[in-house]
Amino acid sequence: MNAHTDGIAATRTAQATWRDYYELGKPRIVMLIVFTAMVGMFLAVPGMVPLRQFIFATIGIGLAASCASAINHLLDRRADAAMFRTRHRPLPLGHVTERQVIVYALILCLLSMSILLVFVNWLTAALTFASLIGYAVIYTGFLKRASPQNIVIGGVAGAAPPVLGWAAVTDHVAPGALLLCLIIFVWTPPHFWALAIHRREDYAKANIPMLPVTHGVPYTVMHIILYTILLVVVSVLPYLIGMSGLLYLAGALVFGGAFLVYAFALRFSSDPSLPMRTFRYSIVYLTALFILLLLDHYVPLIVHAVSA
């Protein structure tokens, strides 16, 4: 065994801490998932979301997302150990065992489904479970290593949170919820491919066929540009169908224009830091877009209430 392997073996007996379990849940990713689900809840109703549904749906969806993340850690443990970006995760370091991760994921799943079934509704529970399986098992276990279009095919599961939030407060899925899902679905490839360009050597080492590994950076950049253009078009649809107003439209065009600048810069710049900056901006973009949807939804209500 080499020194790195010896180090992992030496930590196998280390007792897991709360930080290890916290990391298994990928909290930063889960926060974005929960946020988009919450926006789906607020946009589903003309006024305020019922507090009971809001609290329990948020907890249930968050626990399910953490469960999916833990399963992702388990299935990707060998690839994580090979990649620089992920080699310090709890499983590669030996801070937790595979059995501990399985038990932890099962507990999160049971809690999530129990909360959603008892305190929310069966539709939200079913859709949440389907998205959990879609991301944690179908995408991570199969699609991720099956095709360079993995992130596109598996993007539906990651785009589901607004639909889950919408269903939680209305007990049905409306076209508006599907449009929010579509926005995240189209956003996912340029978001993730920017990171994949930055970490292409890692993915090659782990034998994961991400687009920059299989088809090269220029080909990937072209796809980022095309998907970003499509994203800007799709982001205008909430205004076109009357779901949002001019406040949202103006913000969506400004933030979308900035995303396009990043996408085209990847084509013409050789700055090695640009892919990672594009990846980070994509998170800012999606967050801003959903905040704009919220503001556009509630500012007229507040103005009307004040004027009345």
C-alpha positions in Angstrom: 0.0 0.0 0.0 1.1 3.6 -0.7 1.2 6.3 1.9 -2.2 7.6 0.9 -3.8 4.2 1.2 -2.1 3.6 4.5 -3.5 6.9 5.7 -7.0 5.8 4.7 -6.6 2.5 6.4 -5.3 4.1 9.5 -8.5 6.2 9.8 -10.9 3.3 9.3 -11.3 3.0 13.1 -11.9 6.7 13.6 -15.3 7.4 15.1 -17.7 9.3 12.9 -18.6 12.8 14.0 -21.6 14.9 13.3 -19.5 16.8 10.7 -19.0 13.6 8.7 -22.8 13.0 8.6 -23.4 16.6 7.8 -21.0 16.4 4.9 -22.7 13.2 3.6 -25.8 15.2 3.2 -24.1 17.7 0.8 -25.6 20.7 2.7 -24.8 23.4 0.1 -26.5 21.4 -2.7 -29.4 20.6 -0.4 -29.9 24.3 0.5 -30.3 25.2 -3.2 -32.7 22.2 -3.7 -34.8 23.3 -0.7 -34.8 26.9 -1.8 -36.2 26.1 -5.2 -38.8 23.8 -3.6 -39.8 26.7 -1.3 -40.2 29.0 -4.3 -42.4 26.4 -5.9 -44.6 26.5 -2.8 -44.9 30.3 -2.8 -45.7 30.6 -6.5 -48.4 27.9 -6.2 -50.7 30.1 -4.2 -51.9 33.7 -4.6 -51.2 34.6 -1.0 -49.2 33.1 1.8 -48.3 29.4 2.0 -50.1 27.5 4.8 -47.5 27.3 7.6 -48.1 23.6 8.3 -47.4 22.5 4.7 -44.5 24.9 4.4 -42.7 23.6 7.5 -43.3 19.9 7.0 -42.7 19.9 3.2 -39.5 21.8 3.6 -38.2 19.3 6.2 -39.4 16.3 4.2 -37.9 17.4 0.9 -34.7 18.5 2.6 -34.3 15.1 4.3 -34.9 13.3 1.0 -32.3 15.4 -0.7 -29.8 14.6 2.1 -30.7 10.9 1.7 -30.0 11.0 -2.0 -26.7 12.8 -1.4 -25.6 10.1 1.1 -26.4 7.4 -1.4 -24.4 9.4 -4.0 -21.5 9.3 -1.6 -21.8 5.6 -1.2 -22.0 4.7 -4.9 -19.3 7.2 -5.8 -16.9 6.2 -3.1 -14.2 4.7 -5.4 -14.4 7.6 -7.9 -14.3 10.1 -5.0 -11.1 8.5 -3.7 -9.5 8.9 -7.1 -10.5 12.6 -7.6 -8.7 15.5 -6.1 -12.0 17.5 -5.5 -13.7 14.7 -3.6 -10.9 12.7 -1.9 -11.4 14.4 1.4 -15.0 13.2 1.7 -15.9 11.1 4.8 -15.9 7.7 3.0 -12.6 8.0 1.1 -11.0 9.2 4.3 -12.5 6.3 6.2 -14.3 8.5 8.8 -17.5 6.5 8.1 -18.1 3.0 7.0 -20.3 1.9 4.1 -22.7 0.3 6.6 -23.0 3.6 8.5 -23.8 5.5 5.3 -26.5 2.9 4.4 -28.1 3.1 7.8 -27.9 6.9 7.7 -29.5 7.1 4.3 -32.3 4.7 5.3 -33.1 6.7 8.4 -33.3 9.9 6.3 -35.5 8.2 3.7 -37.9 6.8 6.3 -38.1 10.2 8.1 -38.7 12.0 4.9 -41.4 9.7 3.6 -43.1 9.5 7.0 -43.3 13.3 7.3 -44.5 13.9 3.7 -47.1 11.1 3.9 -48.5 12.0 7.3 -48.2 15.8 7.3 -48.2 16.8 3.6 -49.8 14.6 1.0 -49.1 11.3 -0.9 -48.4 13.0 -4.2 -45.5 15.0 -2.8 -44.2 11.9 -1.1 -44.4 9.8 -4.3 -42.8 12.5 -6.4 -40.1 13.1 -3.8 -39.3 9.4 -3.6 -39.2 9.2 -7.4 -36.7 12.0 -7.7 -34.6 10.5 -4.9 -34.4 7.2 -6.8 -33.8 9.1 -10.1 -30.8 11.0 -8.8 -29.3 8.6 -6.2 -29.8 5.3 -8.0 -30.5 5.8 -11.7 -28.2 8.7 -12.4 -25.4 8.0 -9.9 -25.5 4.2 -10.2 -26.0 3.9 -14.0 -26.3 7.0 -16.2 -23.2 8.8 -14.8 -20.9 6.1 -16.3 -23.1 5.2 -19.3 -23.0 8.3 -21.5 -21.4 11.7 -21.8 -24.9 13.1 -21.9 -25.4 11.7 -18.3 -26.1 15.1 -16.8 -28.7 15.9 -19.4 -30.5 12.6 -19.1 -30.3 12.6 -15.3 -31.2 16.3 -15.0 -34.9 15.7 -14.6 -34.5 14.4 -11.0 -32.4 17.4 -10.0 -35.0 19.7 -11.6 -37.9 18.3 -9.6 -37.8 20.4 -6.4 -40.1 23.2 -7.5 -42.7 20.6 -8.6 -42.4 19.0 -5.2 -43.0 22.3 -3.5 -45.9 23.1 -5.7 -47.5 19.7 -5.1 -47.0 20.1 -1.3 -49.4 23.1 -1.1 -51.9 22.3 -3.9 -51.9 18.5 -4.1 -51.5 18.6 -7.8 -48.9 19.6 -10.5 -49.7 22.6 -12.6 -48.0 23.9 -15.8 -46.3 26.6 -13.8 -44.6 24.0 -11.7 -43.4 22.1 -14.8 -42.0 25.4 -16.2 -39.9 25.9 -13.1 -38.7 22.4 -13.5 -37.9 23.1 -17.1 -35.8 26.1 -16.2 -33.6 24.1 -13.8 -33.4 21.2 -16.3 -32.0 23.5 -19.0 -29.8 25.2 -16.5 -28.1 22.0 -15.3 -25.9 21.1 -18.3 -24.1 24.5 -18.7 -23.8 24.7 -14.9 -22.3 21.2 -14.5 -20.2 21.2 -17.7 -18.4 24.3 -16.6 -17.3 22.4 -13.5 -16.5 19.3 -15.6 -14.1 21.4 -17.8 -12.3 22.6 -14.7 -12.1 19.1 -13.2 -11.8 17.1 -16.5 -8.5 15.4 -15.4 -10.2 14.2 -12.2 -13.1 12.7 -14.2 -10.7 11.1 -16.6 -8.8 9.6 -13.7 -12.0 8.2 -12.2 -13.1 6.9 -15.6 -16.3 8.9 -15.7 -17.3 9.9 -19.2 -18.1 13.6 -18.7 -18.4 15.5 -22.0 -15.0 17.3 -21.7 -13.3 14.0 -21.2 -15.0 12.2 -24.1 -15.4 15.0 -26.6 -12.9 17.7 -25.5 -13.2 21.2 -24.2 -14.2 23.1 -27.4 -17.1 20.7 -28.1 -18.2 21.1 -24.5 -18.0 24.9 -24.6 -20.2 24.9 -27.8 -22.8 22.9 -25.9 -22.6 25.3 -22.9 -23.2 28.2 -25.3 -26.2 26.5 -26.9 -27.8 25.4 -23.7 -27.3 28.9 -22.2 -29.0 30.5 -25.2 -31.8 28.0 -24.7 -31.9 28.8 -21.0 -32.3 32.5 -21.6 -35.2 31.7 -23.9 -36.9 29.4 -21.4 -36.4 31.9 -18.6 -38.6 34.3 -20.5 -41.5 31.9 -20.6 -42.9 32.7 -17.1 -43.5 36.3 -18.3 -44.9 35.1 -21.7 -47.6 32.9 -20.0 -48.5 35.6 -17.4 -46.9 33.8 -14.5 -44.7 36.8 -13.8 -44.4 40.4 -14.7 -41.9 43.0 -15.9 -39.8 42.9 -12.8 -38.9 39.3 -13.3 -38.5 39.7 -17.1 -36.0 42.6 -16.7 -34.0 40.7 -14.1 -34.1 37.4 -16.1 -32.7 39.2 -19.2 -29.9 41.0 -17.2 -28.8 37.8 -15.4 -29.2 35.7 -18.5 -27.2 38.2 -20.5 -24.4 37.9 -17.9 -24.5 34.1 -18.2 -24.2 34.4 -21.9 -21.1 36.6 -21.5 -19.5 33.9 -19.4 -20.5 31.2 -21.9 -19.0 33.0 -24.9 -15.9 33.9 -22.8 -15.2 30.2 -22.4 -15.0 30.1 -26.2 -12.6 33.0 -26.7 -10.6 33.1 -23.4 -7.8 30.8 -22.3 -8.1 31.9 -18.6 -7.9 28.6 -16.6 -10.0 30.1 -13.8 -12.9 31.0 -16.1 -14.7 27.6 -16.1 -14.9 27.6 -12.3 -16.0 31.2 -12.3 -18.7 30.3 -14.8 -19.8 27.4 -12.5 -20.0 29.7 -9.5 -21.9 32.4 -11.5 -24.4 29.7 -12.7 -25.4 29.2 -9.0 -25.8 32.9 -8.5 -27.9 33.0 -11.7 -30.3 30.3 -10.6 -30.7 31.8 -7.1 -31.3 35.3 -8.5 -33.9 34.0 -11.0 -35.9 32.3 -8.3 -35.6 35.3 -6.0 -36.9 37.5 -8.9 -39.9 35.1 -9.3 -40.7 35.5 -5.6 -40.4 39.3 -5.7 -42.5 39.6 -8.8 -45.1 37.4 -7.2 -45.4 39.2 -3.9 -44.4 42.9 -4.5 -47.7 43.6 -6.3 -49.6 42.0 -3.4 -47.8 44.2 -0.9 -48.3 47.3 -3.0 -52.0 46.6 -3.3 -52.3 45.9 0.4 -50.6 49.2 1.3 -52.6 51.2 -1.1 -55.8 49.7 0.1 
